[in-house]
Amino acid sequence: MDINTLRILTTVVSFIVFIGILVWVWRNRNTSDFKEAANLPFEDDQS
């Protein structure tokens, strides 16, 4: 295996991981968790 094959393999694996993250983020069951996390900076501190 030469360096170019390793670079191609790394690129393909990185792209697959990227697509996997996109699918995980856009799934409907995660929507409420992300909306709650998006509002965290706007909540008042209780301390």
Backbone as CSV, one residue per row, in Angstrom:
resi,resn,N_x,N_y,N_z,CA_x,CA_y,CA_z,C_x,C_y,C_z
1,MET,0.853,-1.168,0.000,0.000,0.000,0.000,0.907,1.242,0.000
2,ASP,0.760,2.063,-1.003,1.566,3.277,-1.055,0.830,4.443,-0.387
3,ILE,1.470,5.581,-0.326,0.936,6.740,0.398,-0.336,7.275,-0.254
4,ASN,-0.439,7.194,-1.571,-1.635,7.701,-2.244,-2.860,6.849,-1.929
5,THR,-2.693,5.558,-1.832,-3.797,4.682,-1.456,-4.253,4.995,-0.034
6,LEU,-3.308,5.236,0.852,-3.641,5.585,2.231,-4.373,6.922,2.290
7,ARG,-3.970,7.876,1.480,-4.656,9.174,1.431,-6.078,9.029,0.913
8,ILE,-6.263,8.226,-0.115,-7.601,7.986,-0.669,-8.481,7.310,0.376
9,LEU,-7.959,6.311,1.048,-8.716,5.600,2.071,-9.105,6.536,3.212
10,THR,-8.185,7.387,3.636,-8.469,8.349,4.704,-9.547,9.330,4.274
11,THR,-9.500,9.795,3.052,-10.499,10.724,2.545,-11.879,10.076,2.492
12,VAL,-11.952,8.862,2.005,-13.231,8.161,1.891,-13.816,7.885,3.281
13,VAL,-12.998,7.428,4.211,-13.474,7.155,5.574,-13.937,8.446,6.243
14,SER,-13.203,9.535,6.055,-13.602,10.824,6.628,-14.931,11.293,6.059
15,PHE,-15.135,11.112,4.769,-16.398,11.498,4.145,-17.555,10.669,4.677
16,ILE,-17.348,9.384,4.861,-18.395,8.514,5.406,-18.737,8.930,6.833
17,VAL,-17.735,9.254,7.631,-17.985,9.721,9.001,-18.748,11.043,8.966
18,PHE,-18.391,11.948,8.082,-19.084,13.223,7.941,-20.554,13.017,7.591
19,ILE,-20.836,12.156,6.644,-22.222,11.860,6.263,-22.959,11.232,7.443
20,GLY,-22.296,10.359,8.188,-22.913,9.755,9.366,-23.284,10.787,10.412
21,ILE,-22.418,11.767,10.629,-22.722,12.831,11.582,-23.909,13.660,11.097
22,LEU,-23.953,13.960,9.809,-25.093,14.714,9.270,-26.403,13.964,9.463
23,VAL,-26.403,12.670,9.209,-27.613,11.868,9.388,-28.030,11.858,10.855
24,TRP,-27.064,11.720,11.756,-27.357,11.701,13.189,-27.961,13.034,13.640
25,VAL,-27.435,14.139,13.132,-27.923,15.458,13.539,-29.336,15.704,13.028
26,TRP,-29.629,15.293,11.823,-30.909,15.615,11.217,-32.016,14.600,11.497
27,ARG,-31.741,13.609,12.334,-32.792,12.653,12.695,-33.825,13.341,13.573
28,ASN,-35.093,12.988,13.415,-36.186,13.658,14.132,-36.132,13.442,15.633
29,ARG,-35.646,12.313,16.089,-35.673,12.070,17.524,-34.652,12.906,18.280
30,ASN,-33.672,13.486,17.593,-32.680,14.340,18.236,-33.076,15.810,18.226
31,THR,-34.147,16.163,17.559,-34.524,17.554,17.387,-34.771,18.242,18.716
32,SER,-35.492,17.610,19.620,-35.804,18.259,20.892,-34.550,18.485,21.726
33,ASP,-33.625,17.561,21.694,-32.371,17.737,22.440,-31.572,18.923,21.905
34,PHE,-31.515,19.069,20.589,-30.747,20.159,20.003,-31.437,21.507,20.229
35,LYS,-32.773,21.535,20.208,-33.479,22.790,20.487,-33.254,23.222,21.931
36,GLU,-33.262,22.268,22.836,-32.990,22.572,24.236,-31.559,23.081,24.412
37,ALA,-30.614,22.464,23.763,-29.219,22.888,23.860,-29.010,24.265,23.222
38,ALA,-29.767,24.575,22.183,-29.625,25.873,21.523,-30.088,27.015,22.418
39,ASN,-31.006,26.736,23.338,-31.524,27.781,24.224,-30.727,27.926,25.516
40,LEU,-29.741,27.100,25.755,-28.958,27.170,26.980,-28.296,28.533,27.214
41,PRO,-27.730,29.187,26.209,-27.086,30.479,26.471,-28.069,31.571,26.908
42,PHE,-29.347,31.385,26.632,-30.344,32.419,26.938,-31.023,32.205,28.285
43,GLU,-30.727,31.111,28.948,-31.322,30.853,30.248,-30.606,31.659,31.324
44,ASP,-31.367,32.072,32.351,-30.776,32.820,33.457,-30.009,31.890,34.367
45,ASP,-28.890,32.404,34.884,-28.123,31.629,35.867,-28.840,31.659,37.203
46,GLN,-28.896,30.537,37.898,-29.571,30.458,39.169,-28.611,30.665,40.340
47,SER,-27.317,30.802,40.086,-26.347,30.952,41.183,-26.068,32.395,41.496
